[in-house]
Amino acid sequence: MAIVIIATSSVCFGQNSVGISGVVTFQANETPLHQASVRIVELKRSTVTDDDGKFNFENLPAGIYTVIVHQEGFADQTRKVT
C-alpha cells in the first residue's frame, strides 16, 4: 500500500512567511486519508489531515522543508517542499 502527498507552498508578499498545504490520498484509488500525521521535520511542527485528507501549515519562515506523512498501515512518505 502507498500514499500520495500533494503539497504546495505559498508566499505572502511583503512578509517572510510561507504556508504549506496539501492532500494525502491512498494511491490505489485516490481516497482521502483522514487523521494521517503530517510533520515538518525542521520545525518540529505537526498536524493531522481532516476528513478530506487535507492539511495546512501557516506562518512558516521561508525555506526548504522535509514533510513526512505517517498513517498506520502505510509506509511513511517523505517530500521536500520549498
Contacts in CASP RR format, 6 or more apart in sequence:
PFRMAT RR
TARGET T0000
AUTHOR 0000-0000-0000
METHOD contacts of the structure
MODEL  1
MAIVIIATSSVCFGQNSVGISGVVTFQANETPLHQASVRIVELKRSTVTD
DDGKFNFENLPAGIYTVIVHQEGFADQTRKVT
1 26 0 8 1.000
1 27 0 8 1.000
1 28 0 8 1.000
1 73 0 8 1.000
1 74 0 8 1.000
1 75 0 8 1.000
2 26 0 8 1.000
2 27 0 8 1.000
2 28 0 8 1.000
2 74 0 8 1.000
2 75 0 8 1.000
2 77 0 8 1.000
3 24 0 8 1.000
3 25 0 8 1.000
3 26 0 8 1.000
3 27 0 8 1.000
3 33 0 8 1.000
3 36 0 8 1.000
3 69 0 8 1.000
3 71 0 8 1.000
3 74 0 8 1.000
3 75 0 8 1.000
3 77 0 8 1.000
4 24 0 8 1.000
4 25 0 8 1.000
4 26 0 8 1.000
4 27 0 8 1.000
4 30 0 8 1.000
4 77 0 8 1.000
5 22 0 8 1.000
5 23 0 8 1.000
5 24 0 8 1.000
5 67 0 8 1.000
5 69 0 8 1.000
5 77 0 8 1.000
5 79 0 8 1.000
6 22 0 8 1.000
6 23 0 8 1.000
6 25 0 8 1.000
7 20 0 8 1.000
7 21 0 8 1.000
7 22 0 8 1.000
7 67 0 8 1.000
7 79 0 8 1.000
7 81 0 8 1.000
8 20 0 8 1.000
8 21 0 8 1.000
8 22 0 8 1.000
9 18 0 8 1.000
9 19 0 8 1.000
9 20 0 8 1.000
9 81 0 8 1.000
9 82 0 8 1.000
10 18 0 8 1.000
10 19 0 8 1.000
10 21 0 8 1.000
11 17 0 8 1.000
11 18 0 8 1.000
11 19 0 8 1.000
11 62 0 8 1.000
12 18 0 8 1.000
16 61 0 8 1.000
16 62 0 8 1.000
17 58 0 8 1.000
17 59 0 8 1.000
17 60 0 8 1.000
17 61 0 8 1.000
17 62 0 8 1.000
18 60 0 8 1.000
18 61 0 8 1.000
18 62 0 8 1.000
18 63 0 8 1.000
19 56 0 8 1.000
19 57 0 8 1.000
19 58 0 8 1.000
19 59 0 8 1.000
19 60 0 8 1.000
20 40 0 8 1.000
20 56 0 8 1.000
20 57 0 8 1.000
20 60 0 8 1.000
20 65 0 8 1.000
20 67 0 8 1.000
20 81 0 8 1.000
21 54 0 8 1.000
21 55 0 8 1.000
21 56 0 8 1.000
21 57 0 8 1.000
22 54 0 8 1.000
22 55 0 8 1.000
22 56 0 8 1.000
23 32 0 8 1.000
23 49 0 8 1.000
23 52 0 8 1.000
23 53 0 8 1.000
23 54 0 8 1.000
23 55 0 8 1.000
24 32 0 8 1.000
24 33 0 8 1.000
24 36 0 8 1.000
24 38 0 8 1.000
24 49 0 8 1.000
24 53 0 8 1.000
24 55 0 8 1.000
24 69 0 8 1.000
24 71 0 8 1.000
25 31 0 8 1.000
25 32 0 8 1.000
25 33 0 8 1.000
25 53 0 8 1.000
26 32 0 8 1.000
26 33 0 8 1.000
32 49 0 8 1.000
32 51 0 8 1.000
32 52 0 8 1.000
32 53 0 8 1.000
32 54 0 8 1.000
33 49 0 8 1.000
33 53 0 8 1.000
33 71 0 8 1.000
33 74 0 8 1.000
34 48 0 8 1.000
34 49 0 8 1.000
34 50 0 8 1.000
34 51 0 8 1.000
34 52 0 8 1.000
34 53 0 8 1.000
35 48 0 8 1.000
35 49 0 8 1.000
35 71 0 8 1.000
36 48 0 8 1.000
36 49 0 8 1.000
36 53 0 8 1.000
36 55 0 8 1.000
36 69 0 8 1.000
36 70 0 8 1.000
36 71 0 8 1.000
37 46 0 8 1.000
37 47 0 8 1.000
37 48 0 8 1.000
37 69 0 8 1.000
37 70 0 8 1.000
37 71 0 8 1.000
38 46 0 8 1.000
38 47 0 8 1.000
38 48 0 8 1.000
38 49 0 8 1.000
38 55 0 8 1.000
38 67 0 8 1.000
38 68 0 8 1.000
38 69 0 8 1.000
39 45 0 8 1.000
39 46 0 8 1.000
39 67 0 8 1.000
39 68 0 8 1.000
39 69 0 8 1.000
39 70 0 8 1.000
40 46 0 8 1.000
40 57 0 8 1.000
40 60 0 8 1.000
40 65 0 8 1.000
40 66 0 8 1.000
40 67 0 8 1.000
41 65 0 8 1.000
41 66 0 8 1.000
41 67 0 8 1.000
41 68 0 8 1.000
42 65 0 8 1.000
42 66 0 8 1.000
43 60 0 8 1.000
43 61 0 8 1.000
43 65 0 8 1.000
45 57 0 8 1.000
45 60 0 8 1.000
47 55 0 8 1.000
47 56 0 8 1.000
47 57 0 8 1.000
48 55 0 8 1.000
49 55 0 8 1.000
63 82 0 8 1.000
64 80 0 8 1.000
64 81 0 8 1.000
64 82 0 8 1.000
65 80 0 8 1.000
65 81 0 8 1.000
65 82 0 8 1.000
66 78 0 8 1.000
66 79 0 8 1.000
66 80 0 8 1.000
66 81 0 8 1.000
67 78 0 8 1.000
67 79 0 8 1.000
67 80 0 8 1.000
67 81 0 8 1.000
68 76 0 8 1.000
68 77 0 8 1.000
68 78 0 8 1.000
69 76 0 8 1.000
69 77 0 8 1.000
69 78 0 8 1.000
70 76 0 8 1.000
END
